[in-house]
């Protein structure tokens, strides 16, 4: 028995020492620290401005943020795949070209957002908000997106080089800058516009810091500067890239709809209380998903590199099996433990008025626990270039969820809708997991 115990302890030590686990841990810690700083910023700003002032700031930020979510191509997801592959195969010119392409796409997208706010923002401020003075704040915030556009591509470069400690530090730095600048402007008496200015300057600084960090990393590794790259080196990938970006845009649009539409329907059918329950549930689910997201971030460039080097299906299977057992199962069990404790946690943190939210949150958390076990699944499809199949499967999940939301909300309210979303996601992931075995055999040889 002692030998078995020692063997298990040694296995656990080796597991915890593995680079992948340490990278996931570093990213997760960074996300939680950043979230805590963000929560502190919100709390202090809300207290200084009061309900009316904080509400005005939220309205100013809402219109540019909405346009940003619609116009964002999420190039980070696409470019990471190619950057990791080109780095693994030593294709420096192609690496620089993909970096440049990602920056161009993001820059054009966010420039479009700024111009849209410039053209329509005044009308929105005057006719929707009945406050023409808000236009200035909208314009300031939207202008910061033009520089923040460098963040996504730069994070893709850092991910491709597996600089996860750097990424974790940047997550914390981003929220730290926002806290310092926002609170400084508010304490200086600049009010609502001060909050907007603080967030805008923080956005601009993060864009520049991210760009400088990624560029320095490329130069240190002998790849050279991205702006000198020729896009002609990736001309043969033109159709593939267009397809990848298009499918990824559909994916981000659908996932945004899944996040927003149920809240709107619950508010219309059941009132603001249950809409607030769903919003709170989504927030708690997102926070609990940080370890899963960190594991996905670590797995994605490594799967992409293995695919670029044309590793066999058997090798890929060994990796995902090891990740599932050594990474996914512990994460899923941890989330399951938190789920069981929610009847104690939620009333303690948010008050007894929020006890009715517990069953719905538990349903959604059970879904996250299941998804976490197979955290690599999304990365697998993207790394192997099967993004169209992944988005198609997600569409088959999103369509019934969106289509049934009104009926479910009327009959069973927040808990019913939470069950619909969680059950749908588990079914979607189960189907894609089954299909992944066949795909691995087809492309892995």
C-alpha positions in Angstrom: 0.0 0.0 0.0 2.9 2.4 0.8 4.5 1.7 -2.5 1.2 2.5 -4.3 0.8 5.7 -2.3 4.4 6.8 -3.1 3.8 6.0 -6.8 0.7 8.1 -6.9 2.4 11.0 -5.1 5.3 10.9 -7.5 2.9 10.9 -10.5 1.1 13.9 -9.0 4.4 15.7 -8.5 5.5 15.0 -12.1 2.1 16.2 -13.3 2.3 19.4 -11.4 5.8 20.1 -12.6 4.9 19.6 -16.3 5.2 22.8 -18.4 1.7 22.5 -19.7 0.2 22.5 -16.2 2.4 25.3 -15.0 1.4 27.4 -18.1 -2.3 26.7 -17.4 -1.9 27.7 -13.8 -0.1 30.9 -14.7 -2.8 31.9 -17.2 -5.6 31.1 -14.8 -4.0 33.1 -11.9 -3.5 36.0 -14.3 -7.2 35.9 -15.4 -8.5 35.8 -11.8 -6.2 38.6 -10.6 -7.3 40.7 -13.6 -10.9 39.9 -12.9 -10.5 41.0 -9.3 -8.9 44.3 -10.3 -11.7 44.8 -12.8 -14.3 44.2 -10.2 -12.5 46.7 -7.9 -12.5 49.3 -10.6 -16.2 48.9 -11.2 -17.0 49.1 -7.5 -14.9 52.2 -6.8 -16.1 54.0 -10.0 -19.8 53.2 -9.2 -19.4 54.6 -5.7 -17.7 57.8 -6.8 -20.1 58.5 -9.7 -23.3 57.2 -8.1 -26.0 55.4 -9.9 -26.9 58.1 -12.3 -23.3 59.0 -13.3 -22.3 55.4 -13.6 -25.3 54.7 -15.7 -24.4 57.6 -18.0 -20.9 56.2 -18.4 -22.4 52.8 -19.2 -24.5 54.4 -22.0 -21.5 56.2 -23.5 -19.5 53.0 -23.6 -22.4 50.8 -24.9 -22.7 52.1 -28.5 -19.0 51.8 -29.4 -18.8 48.5 -27.6 -21.8 47.1 -29.5 -20.2 48.1 -32.8 -16.9 46.6 -31.7 -18.5 43.3 -31.0 -20.2 43.3 -34.4 -17.2 44.4 -36.3 -14.6 42.3 -34.5 -13.2 39.5 -36.7 -11.4 37.9 -33.7 -8.2 37.5 -35.8 -6.4 36.2 -32.8 -8.1 32.8 -33.1 -7.3 32.5 -36.8 -3.7 33.8 -36.8 -2.6 31.8 -33.8 -3.1 28.6 -35.8 -0.9 29.7 -38.6 1.7 31.4 -36.5 2.2 28.3 -34.4 2.5 26.2 -37.5 4.9 28.5 -39.2 7.0 28.7 -36.1 7.1 24.9 -35.8 8.2 24.5 -39.4 10.7 27.4 -39.4 8.8 29.5 -42.0 9.9 33.0 -40.7 8.7 35.0 -43.8 5.2 33.4 -43.6 5.1 34.0 -39.9 5.8 37.8 -40.4 3.2 37.9 -43.2 0.4 36.4 -41.1 1.3 38.8 -38.3 1.0 41.7 -40.7 -2.3 40.4 -42.1 -3.8 40.0 -38.7 -2.8 43.6 -37.7 -4.2 44.9 -41.0 -7.6 43.2 -40.6 -8.0 44.3 -37.0 -6.9 47.8 -37.8 -9.4 48.1 -40.7 -12.2 46.6 -38.6 -11.7 49.0 -35.7 -11.1 52.0 -37.9 -14.5 51.1 -39.4 -16.0 51.1 -35.9 -14.5 54.6 -35.2 -15.8 56.0 -38.4 -19.3 54.6 -37.8 -19.3 56.3 -34.3 -18.1 59.5 -35.9 -20.9 59.4 -38.4 -23.8 58.1 -36.4 -22.8 58.7 -32.7 -24.2 62.2 -32.5 -27.6 61.0 -33.8 -27.5 58.2 -31.2 -26.6 60.6 -28.4 -29.3 63.1 -29.3 -32.2 60.9 -30.3 -31.6 57.7 -28.4 -30.1 59.0 -25.2 -31.4 62.6 -25.3 -28.0 63.7 -24.2 -25.9 65.3 -27.0 -22.9 65.8 -24.7 -22.4 62.0 -24.7 -21.2 62.0 -28.3 -17.8 63.4 -27.2 -17.3 60.4 -24.8 -18.4 57.9 -27.5 -15.8 59.4 -29.9 -13.0 59.3 -27.4 -13.7 55.7 -26.5 -14.1 54.6 -30.1 -10.8 56.3 -31.1 -9.0 54.2 -28.6 -10.0 51.0 -30.5 -7.8 52.1 -33.4 -4.7 51.6 -31.3 -6.2 48.7 -29.2 -6.5 46.9 -32.5 -2.8 45.8 -32.2 -3.7 43.8 -29.0 -5.2 40.7 -30.7 -2.5 40.1 -33.2 0.2 40.7 -30.6 -1.4 38.2 -28.2 -1.5 35.7 -31.1 2.3 36.1 -31.5 2.9 35.6 -27.8 0.6 32.5 -27.8 2.4 31.0 -30.8 5.7 31.4 -28.9 4.0 29.9 -25.9 4.9 33.0 -23.7 2.0 32.3 -21.3 3.7 34.1 -18.4 4.0 37.2 -20.5 0.3 36.9 -21.5 -0.7 36.5 -17.8 1.3 39.6 -16.9 -0.4 41.6 -19.7 -3.8 40.5 -18.5 -3.0 42.0 -15.1 -1.3 45.0 -16.5 -4.3 45.9 -18.6 -6.7 45.9 -15.7 -4.2 47.6 -13.5 -3.7 50.5 -15.9 -7.5 50.9 -16.3 -7.9 51.0 -12.5 -5.1 53.6 -12.0 -6.2 55.9 -14.8 -10.0 55.7 -14.2 -9.7 56.3 -10.5 -7.1 59.1 -11.1 -9.4 60.9 -13.5 -12.4 60.5 -11.1 -10.5 61.7 -8.1 -9.4 64.7 -10.1 -13.0 65.6 -10.6 -13.5 64.8 -14.3 -16.7 62.8 -13.6 -18.3 60.6 -16.3 -15.9 61.8 -19.1 -13.0 61.0 -16.7 -14.1 57.4 -16.5 -14.3 57.2 -20.3 -10.9 59.0 -20.7 -9.3 56.5 -18.3 -10.6 53.5 -20.2 -9.6 55.0 -23.6 -6.1 55.8 -22.5 -5.7 52.4 -21.0 -6.9 50.8 -24.3 -4.3 52.8 -26.3 -1.5 52.0 -23.9 -2.3 48.3 -24.0 -2.3 48.3 -27.8 1.1 49.9 -27.9 2.6 47.8 -25.1 1.3 44.6 -26.7 2.6 45.6 -30.1 6.0 46.5 -28.7 6.2 43.2 -26.8 5.3 41.1 -29.8 7.7 42.9 -32.1 10.6 42.6 -29.7 9.9 38.9 -29.3 9.9 38.4 -33.1 13.2 40.3 -33.4 14.8 38.3 -30.6 13.9 35.1 -32.3 15.5 36.1 -35.6 12.1 36.5 -37.5 12.5 40.2 -38.1 10.0 43.0 -38.1 6.4 42.2 -39.3 5.9 45.5 -41.3 8.7 44.5 -43.7 6.9 41.2 -44.6 5.4 40.6 -48.1 1.9 39.3 -48.1 2.8 37.5 -51.3 4.5 34.8 -49.3 1.0 33.6 -48.1 -0.8 34.2 -51.5 -1.3 30.4 -51.8 -3.3 30.5 -48.6 -5.7 33.3 -49.7 -8.8 31.1 -50.1 -8.1 29.1 -47.0 -7.6 32.3 -44.9 -10.7 33.9 -46.3 -12.8 30.8 -45.4 -11.2 30.6 -42.0 -11.8 34.3 -41.2 -15.4 34.1 -42.5 -16.4 31.0 -40.5 -14.7 32.5 -37.4 -16.8 35.7 -37.8 -20.0 33.6 -38.0 -18.9 31.8 -34.9 -18.3 35.0 -32.9 -21.6 36.4 -34.1 -23.6 33.3 -33.0 -21.8 33.1 -29.6 -22.6 36.8 -29.1 -26.3 36.1 -29.8 -26.4 33.2 -27.4 -25.0 35.5 -24.7 -27.4 38.4 -25.3 -30.7 37.1 -26.7 -31.7 35.0 -23.8 -31.3 38.0 -21.4 -33.5 40.1 -23.7 -36.2 37.4 -24.0 -36.2 36.7 -20.2 -36.6 40.5 -19.6 -39.5 40.7 -22.0 -41.3 37.6 -20.8 -40.4 37.3 -17.1 -39.2 40.8 -16.1 -35.9 42.3 -15.1 -35.4 40.1 -12.1 -35.0 36.8 -14.1 -33.0 38.6 -16.8 -30.7 39.7 -14.0 -30.5 36.1 -12.8 -29.4 34.9 -16.2 -26.8 37.7 -16.5 -25.4 36.8 -13.0 -25.3 33.2 -14.0 -23.4 33.9 -17.2 -20.9 36.0 -15.1 -20.4 33.2 -12.7 -20.0 30.6 -15.5 -17.5 32.8 -17.2 -15.4 33.1 -14.1 -15.5 29.4 -13.4 -14.4 28.8 -17.1 -11.1 30.5 -16.6 -9.1 27.3 -16.0 -10.8 25.7 -19.1 -10.0 28.7 -21.2 -6.4 28.8 -20.0 -6.0 25.1 -20.9 -7.5 25.8 -24.3 -5.1 28.7 -24.8 -2.1 26.4 -24.0 -3.3 23.5 -26.1 -4.2 25.4 -29.2 -0.7 26.5 -30.4 0.7 23.0 -29.5 -2.0 21.2 -31.5 -1.4 23.7 -34.4 2.3 23.0 -34.4 1.8 19.2 -34.3 -0.6 19.5 -37.2 1.8 21.7 -39.2 4.6 19.1 -38.7 2.1 16.4 -39.9 2.1 14.2 -36.8 0.1 11.0 -37.1 -3.4 10.5 -35.8 -2.0 8.1 -33.2 0.3 10.8 -31.8 -2.6 13.3 -31.7 -4.8 10.8 -29.9 -2.1 10.2 -27.3 -1.8 13.9 -26.6 -5.5 14.5 -26.3 -6.0 11.4 -24.1 -3.2 12.6 -21.8 -4.7 16.2 -21.7 -8.1 14.8 -20.9 -7.0 12.6 -18.0 -4.3 14.8 -16.5 -5.9 18.2 -17.3 -9.6 18.0 -18.2 -10.7 15.6 -15.5 -9.1 17.6 -12.6 -10.5 20.9 -13.9 -14.0 19.3 -14.4 -13.9 17.8 -10.9 -12.9 21.2 -9.4 -15.8 22.9 -11.1 -18.2 20.2 -10.0 -17.0 20.8 -6.4 -17.8 24.5 -6.7 -21.2 23.6 -8.2 -22.1 21.6 -5.2 -21.2 24.4 -2.9 -23.2 27.1 -4.7 -26.2 26.9 -2.4 -23.9 28.2 0.3 -21.7 30.5 -1.8 -24.4 32.5 -3.7 -26.6 33.6 -0.7 -23.4 34.4 1.3 -21.9 36.6 -1.4 -24.9 38.1 -3.1 -27.6 37.9 -0.4 -30.7 35.8 0.3 -32.6 37.5 -2.5 -30.4 35.7 -5.0 -31.1 32.2 -3.6 -33.6 31.5 -6.5 -30.6 31.7 -9.0 -28.9 28.7 -7.5 -30.6 25.9 -9.5 -30.1 27.6 -12.8 -26.5 28.4 -12.1 -25.9 24.8 -11.0 -27.3 23.5 -14.3 -25.0 25.8 -16.3 -22.0 24.9 -14.1 -22.6 21.2 -14.7 -22.4 22.0 -18.4 -19.1 23.8 -17.9 -17.7 20.9 -15.8 -18.5 18.5 -18.7 -17.0 20.8 -21.3 -13.8 21.3 -19.2 -13.0 17.6 -19.4 -12.6 18.0 -23.2 -11.2 21.5 -23.2 -9.0 20.7 -26.2 -12.0 19.9 -28.5 -12.4 23.5 -29.9 -8.6 23.7 -30.4 -8.6 20.3 -32.2 -11.0 21.4 -34.9 -9.4 24.8 -35.4 -5.9 23.4 -35.5 -6.8 20.8 -38.1 -8.5 23.4 -40.2 -12.0 22.1 -39.7 -13.5 25.4 -38.5 -16.4 25.2 -40.9 -17.5 21.9 -39.4 -17.2 23.3 -35.9 -19.2 26.4 -36.7 -21.8 24.2 -38.5 -22.2 22.1 -35.4 -22.4 25.2 -33.2 -25.1 26.6 -35.6 -27.2 23.4 -35.0 -26.9 24.1 -31.3 -27.6 27.8 -31.5 -30.6 27.6 -33.7 -32.9 25.5 -31.4 -31.6 27.4 -28.3 -32.5 30.7 -29.8 -35.7 29.4 -31.4 -37.0 27.8 -28.2 -35.9 30.5 -25.8 -39.2 32.4 -25.9 -41.3 29.2 -25.2 -39.0 27.9 -22.5 -38.9 31.3 -20.8 -42.6 31.5 -20.7 -43.0 28.0 -19.2 -40.1 27.6 -16.9 -38.3 31.0 -16.7 -34.7 31.4 -15.9 -34.1 27.8 -14.7 -35.7 26.3 -17.8 -33.6 28.6 -20.1 -30.4 27.7 -18.1 -31.1 24.0 -18.6 -31.8 24.6 -22.3 -28.4 26.4 -22.8 -26.4 23.9 -20.7 -28.0 20.8 -22.2 -27.6 22.1 -25.7 -23.9 22.8 -25.2 -23.3 19.4 -23.7 -25.1 17.7 -26.6 -23.1 19.8 -29.1 -19.8 18.9 -27.5 -20.7 15.3 -27.3 -21.5 15.2 -31.1 -18.3 17.0 -31.9 -16.3 14.7 -29.7 -17.7 11.7 -31.5 -16.9 13.2 -34.9 -13.4 14.2 -33.9 -12.3 10.5 -33.8 -13.3 10.1 -37.5 -11.7 13.5 -38.5 -8.4 12.5 -36.8 -8.2 9.3 -38.8 -9.0 11.1 -42.0 -6.4 13.9 -41.7 -3.8 12.2 -39.5 -3.1 9.3 -41.7 
